[in-house]
Amino acid sequence: MSGKEKRAYLKIMDFGEDLKRSLKVLKEGGIILYPTDTIWGLGCDATNSSAVQKIFRIKSRAESKSLITLVSDSSMLERYVKEIPETASRLISISLSPVTIIYSEGTNLAEGICSEDGSVGIRICNDTFCHELIRQFGKPLVSTSANISGEPTPLNFREIDEKIIKSIDYTVEYRQKDRHTLSPSPIIRIETNGIIKILRK
């Protein structure tokens, strides 16, 4: 085992119980509160319509507003997007920080994930915990800010409203003590013809 592989293995051991419990909840159609590569998020199986509806109810969010989804790698991305523009592939390969890309047409996802025009926001997650969770689950996860719709976005765990915590099925313990101020990812829409529009910096 190389030094890099050993460090990754030891890190996974740090949150092994969280992985186990999160996977159980996700497979049962439940909701988790978990740290992502950006802010803490409410998550569920992005292919389970019933679970997605629970997210909307917890957040009091209008169902017309789509939800961002996380995948573990490009291979998983290909299963949930009809077409990946070359511009998007290049951006993913060179980006040094998390970036959410809006693709023109999503597929194989639950109702409520895609916008009314069929587009979908997806991010390849490189955070160790998130990546391993999605990889082991084998399907994309919803990732939406852990707040009631219209209220301020919590930038670390201690800012999350107790009402949200009490509404979900499992809260990940990993990184709860992290007090760094985080921020949502930029959102970039890329059309199939390669045209780029920045929706959130």
C-alpha positions in Angstrom: 0.0 0.0 0.0 1.4 3.4 -1.0 1.6 6.3 1.4 -1.3 8.1 -0.3 -3.4 4.9 -0.2 -2.6 4.4 3.5 -3.6 8.0 4.4 -6.9 7.6 2.5 -7.5 4.3 4.3 -6.9 5.8 7.7 -9.1 8.7 6.9 -12.0 6.4 5.9 -11.5 4.5 9.2 -12.2 7.8 11.0 -15.7 8.0 9.6 -16.4 4.3 9.1 -19.4 4.2 11.4 -20.9 7.3 9.8 -20.6 5.6 6.4 -22.3 2.5 7.7 -25.2 4.4 9.2 -25.6 6.8 6.4 -25.7 4.0 3.8 -28.4 2.2 5.8 -30.6 5.3 6.0 -30.1 6.1 2.3 -31.0 2.5 1.2 -34.2 2.7 3.3 -35.2 6.0 1.6 -34.3 8.2 4.5 -32.7 11.6 4.8 -29.2 12.4 6.1 -27.5 15.6 7.2 -23.9 15.4 6.0 -20.7 17.4 5.2 -20.0 17.8 1.5 -17.0 19.3 -0.4 -18.7 22.7 0.3 -21.4 23.4 2.9 -23.4 20.9 5.0 -26.3 19.4 3.0 -29.5 17.5 3.3 -29.1 14.3 1.3 -31.0 11.4 0.0 -31.1 8.9 -2.9 -31.5 11.1 -6.0 -33.3 8.3 -7.8 -35.9 7.8 -5.1 -38.9 10.1 -5.7 -40.4 9.5 -2.2 -37.1 10.5 -0.5 -36.8 13.6 -2.7 -40.3 14.7 -1.7 -39.2 14.4 2.0 -36.4 16.9 1.2 -38.9 19.4 -0.2 -41.1 19.0 2.9 -38.3 19.4 5.3 -37.1 22.6 3.6 -40.6 23.9 2.9 -39.2 24.4 -0.6 -41.3 24.8 -3.8 -41.2 21.7 -5.9 -40.6 23.8 -9.0 -37.1 24.5 -7.7 -34.7 21.8 -8.7 -32.1 20.1 -6.5 -28.3 19.8 -6.9 -27.0 16.2 -7.1 -23.5 14.8 -6.3 -21.8 12.0 -8.0 -18.5 10.2 -7.2 -16.8 10.4 -10.7 -17.2 10.9 -14.4 -18.4 7.4 -14.9 -21.4 7.9 -12.6 -22.0 11.3 -14.2 -22.4 9.7 -17.6 -25.3 7.5 -16.3 -27.4 10.6 -15.3 -26.8 13.1 -18.0 -27.9 12.6 -21.6 -24.9 14.4 -23.1 -21.7 15.8 -21.5 -20.3 18.7 -23.5 -16.6 18.7 -24.2 -16.4 22.1 -22.5 -17.8 20.5 -19.3 -15.3 17.6 -19.4 -12.4 20.1 -19.7 -13.7 22.3 -16.9 -14.0 19.2 -14.6 -10.5 18.1 -15.4 -8.8 21.4 -14.6 -11.0 22.8 -11.8 -9.1 22.9 -8.5 -12.2 23.6 -6.4 -15.8 22.3 -6.3 -18.0 23.5 -9.2 -21.6 22.6 -10.0 -22.4 22.3 -13.7 -25.9 22.6 -15.1 -26.4 20.1 -18.0 -29.1 20.5 -20.6 -30.8 17.2 -19.9 -30.7 14.8 -16.9 -31.8 11.2 -17.0 -32.6 8.3 -14.6 -33.2 10.7 -11.7 -36.2 11.1 -9.5 -38.9 13.6 -10.2 -38.0 17.0 -8.7 -34.3 16.7 -9.4 -34.4 18.2 -12.8 -35.7 21.6 -13.7 -38.9 22.1 -15.7 -36.8 22.4 -18.9 -35.1 19.0 -18.1 -31.7 20.5 -17.1 -29.9 19.2 -14.0 -27.2 20.5 -11.7 -24.5 17.9 -10.8 -21.2 18.1 -9.1 -18.4 15.5 -9.0 -17.5 15.4 -5.3 -13.9 14.9 -4.3 -14.3 15.3 -0.5 -13.1 12.0 1.0 -16.2 11.3 3.1 -18.7 12.3 0.4 -16.8 10.5 -2.4 -16.6 7.3 -0.4 -20.3 7.5 0.6 -21.5 8.0 -3.0 -19.1 5.3 -4.3 -20.3 2.7 -1.8 -24.0 3.7 -2.3 -23.6 3.4 -6.1 -26.0 6.2 -6.9 -26.1 10.0 -6.9 -27.1 11.9 -3.7 -29.2 15.0 -3.4 -27.2 17.9 -1.9 -29.2 20.9 -0.8 -28.3 23.4 1.8 -29.4 22.5 5.4 -31.9 25.3 5.9 -35.5 26.1 5.6 -36.1 27.7 2.2 -35.6 31.5 2.3 -33.5 31.4 5.5 -29.8 32.0 5.6 -27.5 29.2 4.4 -25.6 27.7 7.3 -21.8 28.0 6.7 -20.8 25.3 9.2 -22.5 22.7 11.4 -23.2 24.9 14.4 -25.3 27.3 12.3 -27.8 24.6 11.3 -31.2 25.1 12.8 -32.2 22.5 15.4 -35.5 22.1 13.5 -33.6 20.8 10.5 -31.6 18.4 12.7 -34.7 17.0 14.3 -36.4 16.5 10.9 -33.9 14.1 9.4 -33.1 10.4 10.0 -29.3 10.6 10.6 -26.8 13.3 11.2 -23.2 12.5 10.3 -20.8 13.1 13.2 -17.7 13.6 11.1 -16.6 17.2 10.8 -19.3 18.6 13.2 -16.6 20.3 15.2 -15.1 22.0 12.1 -15.6 25.8 12.6 -14.3 26.9 9.2 -16.7 29.2 7.3 -17.6 27.4 4.1 -19.5 28.5 1.0 -21.7 27.0 -1.7 -20.0 26.1 -5.0 -20.1 28.2 -8.1 -22.9 27.1 -10.5 -22.1 27.1 -14.3 -24.5 26.2 -17.0 -23.0 24.6 -20.1 -25.2 24.1 -23.1 -24.6 21.1 -25.5 -23.1 23.6 -28.0 -20.5 24.6 -25.4 -21.9 28.0 -24.5 -21.1 28.9 -20.8 -23.3 30.9 -18.4 -22.2 31.6 -14.9 -25.3 31.4 -12.6 -23.5 31.7 -9.2 -19.9 32.8 -8.6 
